[in-house]
Amino acid sequence: MKNFLKTLPLAALVLLITASVGLAQSATGTSSVTVTVGAEASLTVSSPTALTAVGTVFNNYTGTTTVTYLVRTTKVGGSGSISLEVTTDFSPAGGPSVATPPTAGDALKYTCTAAAPATGCTGTQTASTTVTSPVATFGTDAHATSSPASTATTSWTLTNDPVYKTGSYAATVTYTISAS
């Protein structure tokens, strides 16, 4: 019994240490991270386009506008487009006009090309102040690359009519991109 009493404090100490270690706990948990990726589109239009006549007298004015775009359309039934409209006609008065040309046949026309995943417009288009005109289209599951970004180009031709008064004229062309 004497030996038992001597070992009791040591046993109690071991029991206390073991009990405190037995109380230590840890836990883990998980979380699910989800995202819904939808159709999106954005564009940036290059700096102002100056139309110039090159070559012989009264050659048409020409110039190019480049649009850089990003697009993602849905996998099933997705589509998208880039279009343009002349939202402010040439001013001041006396020069070219998209809405009311000074001479029949005067027109601001364009052709377009587009890098994948878009398809550029076909043929020559006539710009309008009342309706949008096509520049590019996207099909189902279209994805533009972000580096380098995809581009679409509008190559402009404006009739060089001798009835235009001399001076500088400006019009605003608004580009719109959509994706679904």
Phi and psi in degrees as GROMACS dihedral restraints (atoms count N, CA, C in turn):
[ dihedral_restraints ]
;  ai    aj    ak    al  type     phi  dphi    fc
    3     4     5     6     1   -63.8    20    10
    4     5     6     7     1   -43.8    20    10
    6     7     8     9     1   -64.6    20    10
    7     8     9    10     1   -34.9    20    10
    9    10    11    12     1   -64.1    20    10
   10    11    12    13     1   -40.9    20    10
   12    13    14    15     1   -68.7    20    10
   13    14    15    16     1   -30.7    20    10
   15    16    17    18     1   -71.8    20    10
   16    17    18    19     1   -35.2    20    10
   18    19    20    21     1   -85.8    20    10
   19    20    21    22     1   -13.2    20    10
   21    22    23    24     1   -60.1    20    10
   22    23    24    25     1   -47.2    20    10
   24    25    26    27     1   -61.8    20    10
   25    26    27    28     1   -37.1    20    10
   27    28    29    30     1   -67.1    20    10
   28    29    30    31     1   -41.5    20    10
   30    31    32    33     1   -65.4    20    10
   31    32    33    34     1   -39.3    20    10
   33    34    35    36     1   -64.6    20    10
   34    35    36    37     1   -39.2    20    10
   36    37    38    39     1   -65.3    20    10
   37    38    39    40     1   -45.0    20    10
   39    40    41    42     1   -61.7    20    10
   40    41    42    43     1   -41.5    20    10
   42    43    44    45     1   -63.9    20    10
   43    44    45    46     1   -41.2    20    10
   45    46    47    48     1   -64.2    20    10
   46    47    48    49     1   -43.8    20    10
   48    49    50    51     1   -65.1    20    10
   49    50    51    52     1   -44.2    20    10
   51    52    53    54     1   -63.8    20    10
   52    53    54    55     1   -40.1    20    10
   54    55    56    57     1   -65.1    20    10
   55    56    57    58     1   -40.8    20    10
   57    58    59    60     1   -69.6    20    10
   58    59    60    61     1   -34.9    20    10
   60    61    62    63     1   -69.1    20    10
   61    62    63    64     1   -36.4    20    10
   63    64    65    66     1   -65.6    20    10
   64    65    66    67     1   -21.8    20    10
   66    67    68    69     1   -83.1    20    10
   67    68    69    70     1   -15.9    20    10
   69    70    71    72     1   -64.7    20    10
   70    71    72    73     1   136.3    20    10
   72    73    74    75     1  -136.5    20    10
   73    74    75    76     1   157.4    20    10
   75    76    77    78     1  -143.0    20    10
   76    77    78    79     1   157.5    20    10
   78    79    80    81     1  -145.1    20    10
   79    80    81    82     1   155.3    20    10
   81    82    83    84     1  -129.8    20    10
   82    83    84    85     1   158.7    20    10
   84    85    86    87     1  -148.1    20    10
   85    86    87    88     1   162.0    20    10
   87    88    89    90     1  -126.9    20    10
   88    89    90    91     1   157.4    20    10
   90    91    92    93     1  -133.5    20    10
   91    92    93    94     1   147.5    20    10
   93    94    95    96     1  -101.5    20    10
   94    95    96    97     1   128.1    20    10
   96    97    98    99     1  -105.3    20    10
   97    98    99   100     1   122.2    20    10
   99   100   101   102     1  -123.4    20    10
  100   101   102   103     1   156.4    20    10
  102   103   104   105     1  -146.7    20    10
  103   104   105   106     1   141.6    20    10
  105   106   107   108     1  -108.9    20    10
  106   107   108   109     1   115.1    20    10
  108   109   110   111     1   -95.5    20    10
  109   110   111   112     1   119.3    20    10
  111   112   113   114     1  -110.0    20    10
  112   113   114   115     1   178.8    20    10
  114   115   116   117     1   -70.0    20    10
  115   116   117   118     1   136.4    20    10
  117   118   119   120     1  -145.7    20    10
  118   119   120   121     1   158.2    20    10
  120   121   122   123     1  -156.6    20    10
  121   122   123   124     1   145.7    20    10
  123   124   125   126     1  -149.5    20    10
  124   125   126   127     1   156.9    20    10
  126   127   128   129     1  -148.3    20    10
  127   128   129   130     1   156.8    20    10
  129   130   131   132     1  -131.9    20    10
  130   131   132   133     1   128.6    20    10
  132   133   134   135     1   -95.8    20    10
  133   134   135   136     1   136.7    20    10
  135   136   137   138     1   -62.0    20    10
  136   137   138   139     1   169.9    20    10
  138   139   140   141     1   -56.4    20    10
  139   140   141   142     1   167.2    20    10
  141   142   143   144     1   -50.3    20    10
  142   143   144   145     1   143.6    20    10
  144   145   146   147     1   -97.7    20    10
  145   146   147   148     1   123.0    20    10
  147   148   149   150     1   -97.0    20    10
  148   149   150   151     1   120.6    20    10
  150   151   152   153     1   -87.3    20    10
  151   152   153   154     1   131.5    20    10
  153   154   155   156     1  -132.1    20    10
  154   155   156   157     1   150.4    20    10
  156   157   158   159     1   -97.8    20    10
  157   158   159   160     1   124.3    20    10
  159   160   161   162     1  -118.0    20    10
  160   161   162   163     1   139.6    20    10
  162   163   164   165     1   100.4    20    10
  163   164   165   166     1  -138.2    20    10
  165   166   167   168     1   -73.1    20    10
  166   167   168   169     1   170.7    20    10
  168   169   170   171     1   -62.4    20    10
  169   170   171   172     1   136.7    20    10
  171   172   173   174     1    63.8    20    10
  172   173   174   175     1    25.9    20    10
  174   175   176   177     1   -65.5    20    10
  175   176   177   178     1   152.3    20    10
  177   178   179   180     1   -61.9    20    10
  178   179   180   181     1   152.6    20    10
  180   181   182   183     1   -79.5    20    10
  181   182   183   184     1   137.7    20    10
  183   184   185   186     1  -135.7    20    10
  184   185   186   187     1   157.6    20    10
  186   187   188   189     1  -175.3    20    10
  187   188   189   190     1   172.1    20    10
  189   190   191   192     1  -133.5    20    10
  190   191   192   193     1   138.5    20    10
  192   193   194   195     1  -117.2    20    10
  193   194   195   196     1   131.9    20    10
  195   196   197   198     1  -111.1    20    10
  196   197   198   199     1   134.5    20    10
  198   199   200   201     1  -114.3    20    10
  199   200   201   202     1   127.4    20    10
  201   202   203   204     1   -99.0    20    10
  202   203   204   205     1   131.8    20    10
  204   205   206   207     1  -137.1    20    10
  205   206   207   208     1   157.8    20    10
  207   208   209   210     1  -125.4    20    10
  208   209   210   211     1   139.0    20    10
  210   211   212   213     1  -151.9    20    10
  211   212   213   214     1   148.8    20    10
  213   214   215   216     1  -144.3    20    10
  214   215   216   217     1   121.4    20    10
  216   217   218   219     1  -108.3    20    10
  217   218   219   220     1   162.3    20    10
  219   220   221   222     1   -71.1    20    10
  220   221   222   223     1   157.8    20    10
  222   223   224   225     1   -69.9    20    10
  223   224   225   226     1   -29.3    20    10
  225   226   227   228     1  -121.8    20    10
  226   227   228   229     1   115.6    20    10
  228   229   230   231     1    74.2    20    10
  229   230   231   232     1    11.8    20    10
  231   232   233   234     1   -72.9    20    10
  232   233   234   235     1   155.4    20    10
  234   235   236   237     1  -161.5    20    10
  235   236   237   238     1   173.3    20    10
  237   238   239   240     1  -173.5    20    10
  238   239   240   241     1   173.4    20    10
  240   241   242   243     1  -160.9    20    10
  241   242   243   244     1   161.2    20    10
  243   244   245   246     1  -118.7    20    10
  244   245   246   247     1   131.2    20    10
  246   247   248   249     1  -134.7    20    10
  247   248   249   250     1   169.4    20    10
  249   250   251   252     1  -140.4    20    10
  250   251   252   253     1   157.7    20    10
  252   253   254   255     1  -150.2    20    10
  253   254   255   256     1   141.1    20    10
  255   256   257   258     1   -79.1    20    10
  256   257   258   259     1   105.7    20    10
  258   259   260   261     1   -90.8    20    10
  259   260   261   262     1   -18.9    20    10
  261   262   263   264     1  -136.6    20    10
  262   263   264   265     1   118.4    20    10
  264   265   266   267     1   -68.3    20    10
  265   266   267   268     1   166.0    20    10
  267   268   269   270     1   -55.4    20    10
  268   269   270   271     1   137.2    20    10
  270   271   272   273     1  -144.5    20    10
  271   272   273   274     1   155.5    20    10
  273   274   275   276     1   -75.3    20    10
  274   275   276   277     1   178.1    20    10
  276   277   278   279     1   -64.6    20    10
  277   278   279   280     1   158.0    20    10
  279   280   281   282     1   104.6    20    10
  280   281   282   283     1   -10.0    20    10
  282   283   284   285     1  -114.1    20    10
  283   284   285   286     1  -150.3    20    10
  285   286   287   288     1   -65.8    20    10
  286   287   288   289     1   156.7    20    10
  288   289   290   291     1  -148.1    20    10
  289   290   291   292     1   135.6    20    10
  291   292   293   294     1   -81.4    20    10
  292   293   294   295     1   -43.1    20    10
  294   295   296   297     1   -74.7    20    10
  295   296   297   298     1   -43.7    20    10
  297   298   299   300     1  -134.6    20    10
  298   299   300   301     1    79.3    20    10
  300   301   302   303     1   -59.7    20    10
  301   302   303   304     1   143.0    20    10
  303   304   305   306     1   -66.4    20    10
  304   305   306   307     1   -25.4    20    10
  306   307   308   309     1  -132.0    20    10
  307   308   309   310     1   137.2    20    10
  309   310   311   312     1   -54.4    20    10
  310   311   312   313     1   135.5    20    10
  312   313   314   315     1    97.1    20    10
  313   314   315   316     1   -18.7    20    10
  315   316   317   318     1   -66.0    20    10
  316   317   318   319     1   134.9    20    10
  318   319   320   321     1  -159.8    20    10
  319   320   321   322     1   152.3    20    10
  321   322   323   324     1   -97.4    20    10
  322   323   324   325     1   109.9    20    10
  324   325   326   327     1  -116.8    20    10
  325   326   327   328     1   163.2    20    10
  327   328   329   330     1  -154.2    20    10
  328   329   330   331     1   157.9    20    10
  330   331   332   333     1  -120.7    20    10
  331   332   333   334     1   163.1    20    10
  333   334   335   336     1  -143.8    20    10
  334   335   336   337     1   152.1    20    10
  336   337   338   339     1  -131.1    20    10
  337   338   339   340     1   155.3    20    10
  339   340   341   342     1  -146.9    20    10
  340   341   342   343     1   140.7    20    10
  342   343   344   345     1   -81.0    20    10
  343   344   345   346     1   153.2    20    10
  345   346   347   348     1   -53.5    20    10
  346   347   348   349     1   141.6    20    10
  348   349   350   351     1   -92.8    20    10
  349   350   351   352     1    10.8    20    10
  351   352   353   354     1   -88.5    20    10
  352   353   354   355     1   161.8    20    10
  354   355   356   357     1  -117.5    20    10
  355   356   357   358     1   129.0    20    10
  357   358   359   360     1   -73.3    20    10
  358   359   360   361     1   164.1    20    10
  360   361   362   363     1   -63.3    20    10
  361   362   363   364     1   159.8    20    10
  363   364   365   366     1  -106.8    20    10
  364   365   366   367     1   138.7    20    10
  366   367   368   369     1    72.8    20    10
  367   368   369   370     1  -170.9    20    10
  369   370   371   372     1   -91.6    20    10
  370   371   372   373     1   132.1    20    10
  372   373   374   375     1  -107.3    20    10
  373   374   375   376     1   152.8    20    10
  375   376   377   378     1  -109.6    20    10
  376   377   378   379     1   123.6    20    10
  378   379   380   381     1   -67.9    20    10
  379   380   381   382     1   152.1    20    10
  381   382   383   384     1  -138.4    20    10
  382   383   384   385     1   155.3    20    10
  384   385   386   387     1   -98.0    20    10
  385   386   387   388     1    -0.9    20    10
  387   388   389   390     1  -120.9    20    10
  388   389   390   391     1   -21.1    20    10
  390   391   392   393     1  -135.2    20    10
  391   392   393   394     1   153.5    20    10
  393   394   395   396     1   -79.1    20    10
  394   395   396   397     1   150.2    20    10
  396   397   398   399     1  -121.4    20    10
  397   398   399   400     1   148.3    20    10
  399   400   401   402     1   -73.6    20    10
  400   401   402   403     1   148.2    20    10
  402   403   404   405     1  -122.5    20    10
  403   404   405   406     1   -46.0    20    10
  405   406   407   408     1  -156.1    20    10
  406   407   408   409     1   156.6    20    10
  408   409   410   411     1  -130.8    20    10
  409   410   411   412     1   153.9    20    10
  411   412   413   414     1  -123.9    20    10
  412   413   414   415     1   144.8    20    10
  414   415   416   417     1  -100.4    20    10
  415   416   417   418     1  -166.9    20    10
  417   418   419   420     1   -62.5    20    10
  418   419   420   421     1   138.5    20    10
  420   421   422   423     1    58.3    20    10
  421   422   423   424     1    40.2    20    10
  423   424   425   426     1   -83.6    20    10
  424   425   426   427     1   138.7    20    10
  426   427   428   429     1  -139.0    20    10
  427   428   429   430     1   117.4    20    10
  429   430   431   432     1   -84.4    20    10
  430   431   432   433     1   151.2    20    10
  432   433   434   435     1   -83.8    20    10
  433   434   435   436     1   147.3    20    10
  435   436   437   438     1   -91.9    20    10
  436   437   438   439     1   -18.4    20    10
  438   439   440   441     1  -148.1    20    10
  439   440   441   442     1   106.5    20    10
  441   442   443   444     1   -75.8    20    10
  442   443   444   445     1   152.1    20    10
  444   445   446   447     1   -68.7    20    10
  445   446   447   448     1   154.4    20    10
  447   448   449   450     1   -78.2    20    10
  448   449   450   451     1   154.6    20    10
  450   451   452   453     1  -132.1    20    10
  451   452   453   454     1   156.4    20    10
  453   454   455   456     1  -132.8    20    10
  454   455   456   457     1   141.4    20    10
  456   457   458   459     1  -122.3    20    10
  457   458   459   460     1   133.7    20    10
  459   460   461   462     1  -109.1    20    10
  460   461   462   463     1   118.0    20    10
  462   463   464   465     1  -102.4    20    10
  463   464   465   466     1   111.1    20    10
  465   466   467   468     1   -89.4    20    10
  466   467   468   469     1   147.4    20    10
  468   469   470   471     1  -137.7    20    10
  469   470   471   472     1   124.7    20    10
  471   472   473   474     1  -119.9    20    10
  472   473   474   475     1   129.9    20    10
  474   475   476   477     1   -55.9    20    10
  475   476   477   478     1   135.9    20    10
  477   478   479   480     1  -100.8    20    10
  478   479   480   481     1    85.4    20    10
  480   481   482   483     1   -88.3    20    10
  481   482   483   484     1   129.8    20    10
  483   484   485   486     1   -63.9    20    10
  484   485   486   487     1   -14.5    20    10
  486   487   488   489     1   -77.4    20    10
  487   488   489   490     1   -13.1    20    10
  489   490   491   492     1   -61.7    20    10
  490   491   492   493     1   135.1    20    10
  492   493   494   495     1   -74.4    20    10
  493   494   495   496     1   149.7    20    10
  495   496   497   498     1   -66.4    20    10
  496   497   498   499     1   152.0    20    10
  498   499   500   501     1   140.5    20    10
  499   500   501   502     1   179.1    20    10
  501   502   503   504     1  -101.0    20    10
  502   503   504   505     1   136.4    20    10
  504   505   506   507     1  -129.0    20    10
  505   506   507   508     1   144.1    20    10
  507   508   509   510     1  -135.2    20    10
  508   509   510   511     1   142.7    20    10
  510   511   512   513     1  -130.1    20    10
  511   512   513   514     1   156.2    20    10
  513   514   515   516     1  -109.2    20    10
  514   515   516   517     1   126.4    20    10
  516   517   518   519     1  -112.1    20    10
  517   518   519   520     1   124.6    20    10
  519   520   521   522     1  -104.0    20    10
  520   521   522   523     1   123.2    20    10
  522   523   524   525     1   -96.2    20    10
  523   524   525   526     1   140.7    20    10
  525   526   527   528     1  -131.0    20    10
  526   527   528   529     1   135.3    20    10
  528   529   530   531     1  -119.1    20    10
  529   530   531   532     1   144.0    20    10
  531   532   533   534     1  -140.8    20    10
  532   533   534   535     1   156.2    20    10
  534   535   536   537     1  -150.9    20    10
  535   536   537   538     1   141.7    20    10
